[in-house]
Amino acid sequence: MSGERVVLITAPKGEGARIARFIVERRLAACVNVVPGVKSFYWWEGRLVEDSEELLVVKTVGDLVERLVAEVKRVHPYTVPEIISLPVEGGNADYLKWVREEVSAPSGPG
């Protein structure tokens, strides 16, 4: 696999757990943390928007990022969801091994 990744996804308040479960059930990630209480400011359709959101911190591998993006876009309520993949450089080798093992285990639904 092409290295471990952390993928950041924002979701509307109350949607994070549903999306996180969807991702983990399909073995697209070993773990997803849902961080509530995120306040986001951004430009959308020519106006400044302030939203209450949740941040998903997804632990996966590079080989799955393309599929992860496609699947999340399919179930995400936003027209253009934030999905950003960051490479992992270093960390707890045992944890990173666990991530690789979990995403390579037999897939769940879907």
N, C-alpha and C positions, 0 to 999 in steps of 0.2 A: 504494500500500500504506500501511497505517496506522502506519508507523514501525517501527524495528528493535526487537527484544526479545532479552533474555537470559532463558532458561528454565532453572530449576534443577530437577533430578530426582535423587532418590536411588534407588539400586538395591542389591540384595544383592551382597556381595563375589563377583566373578566373573561378574556379569551385565551390567555396564556396557558392555562392548565390543559385546555382542550387540545391546543396545538402541540404542546409538549408531549402529551400522552400519545398523540398521533405519530409523532416523530420516533419516540422510543419503541412503541409497539411494532413499528416496521423495521427496527434495528438500523435506522438511519443515524442513530447516535446512541452512545452508551449511557449518557446522562444529559438531562436538560434541567437547568435551574430556572425557576420563574421568580423574577425580582419584581415585586409589586411597587406601586407608588412612584413610578418614573414620570416625570413631567417633561414633555417634549415640546419644543418650539421649532417650527419649520414653515417654509413657504409652500403653499399648495394652491394651485390655480389662481395665482396672482395676489394671494392674501396671506398674511402672517397668521398661523394657526398655533394655538396652545392646547395640548391634549394631555389627558391622564392616560398613561399606557403602562404596560408591563414589558420587561426586558427578558427575553429568553437567552440564556447562555448555554449553547449547545456544544457538547464534546463529541467529536467525530473524527473521521480520517478524510484526507484529501480526495480519495477515490470516490467518496460518496457525496461530495458537495454538490455536484451538478444534479444528481437525482434528488437530493435534499431540497435544493432550490425549487425544482420543478414541482415536487410534491407539496411543499409549503405554499407555493403560489396557487396551487389548485384548491387548498382548503382555507386559505387566509382571507379574512373579510376585506382587506384593503386592495385597491386597484393596483397599487405599486408598493408592496410590502418591503420594508428594510430587511435585507438579508445580506450580511457581510461576513465573509470568511477570512479569518486571520490564521497564519501559520503559528504553530507552537514550537518554541525553541527552548528546549530544556524543561526541567520539572522533575517530578517524582517518577522515576522509571517504572516502578511497580504500577502506579496509577495509569500511566500511558500504555503499558502492556495490557492492563485490564480494558481500557478503551478499545484497543485493537481487537481483543478477544471478543468483546461483547457485540461489536458491529459485524463480526464475521460469523457469529453464531446463527443458527437457523432463524430465518425471518418469521415475524408474526403476521398478522392480517395484512392483506393488500398485496 
